[in-house]
Amino acid sequence: MSEDHTPVVRLCHIIKWADFDGYGFNLHGEKGKTGQYIGKVDEGSPAEAAGLKEGDHIIEVNNENICTENHNQVVQRIKAVPDETKLLVVDSASEEYFKTNNITISHSLPDIAHLKTPVKNGNSNHVEKSPEQFNNSNNQSLANNTNSANHENQNNLNLNMSAKELRAKLAQRKKYDPKKDYLDIKKKYDIVQKL
């Protein structure tokens, strides 16, 4: 572990803004690794304001360990509380430090950086910083040495697009209806034979 990187576990309390669609991040699994990771974080989003970084490994959602849960289970935990969620995350360098030193990462660790989406003032361009953000500004400088090969997308999603762009693209897709597919007798026979 390099001396310029202090291992940090961050509890990012993300609160939705009325003028922003969603939290502003997406999550995905990585090949050869268990758990869920933060993909693209939208610039100027509640997630970015709460200190969430691309490549972060999600350890807990709303104080529940999710390391063995699948993508859909994690999404449901994030949606469980309307308009806000708390993600306990760690970057790859910090995670390696904790693994090497046999330290279990959880919300009960003593030195967790608590970060929270600031409340927006009436002026949509002005964002008030919470005291937690001023106190934890040193903890927000993290090494950004994620390997793009580790961020392969298992769902064929383009992780370079923002979460908002991705939602719009998915909404435009035509839904596949298997009932509308015509199967001739030969195809039906082949299917039955494979059973």
VENDA-V915425 format. One record per backbone hydrogen bond with DSSP energy under -0.5 kcal/mol. CO is the residue of the C=O (numbers start at 1). NH is the residue of the N-H. Records with the same first field share a line. If there is no record, write none. Layout:
CO=NH  NH
//
This chain:
2=5
4=6
8=91
9=113
10=12  89
11=13  115
12=14  87
13=15  117
14=85
17=20
20=22
23=47
24=42
26=39
28=37
30=33
36=58
37=28
38=55
40=26  42
42=45
45=49
46=50
47=52
48=51
53=56
56=38  58
57=59  90
58=36
59=66  67
60=88
61=64
64=61
66=69
70=74
71=75
72=76
73=77
74=78
75=79
76=80
77=80
80=82
81=84
83=16
85=14  87
86=62  88
87=12  89
88=59  60
89=10
90=57
91=95
92=96
93=97
94=98
95=99
96=100
97=101
98=103
99=102
102=104
104=106
106=109
110=112
111=9
112=114
113=11  115
115=13
119=128
122=124
123=126
125=127
126=121
130=133  134
131=135
132=136
134=137
136=139  140
137=140
138=141
140=142
143=145
146=148
147=150
148=151
149=152
152=154
153=156
157=159
158=161
162=166
163=167
164=168
165=169
166=170
167=171
168=172
169=173
170=173
176=178
177=180
178=181
181=183
182=184
184=188
185=189
186=190
187=191
188=192
189=193
190=194
191=195
192=195
//
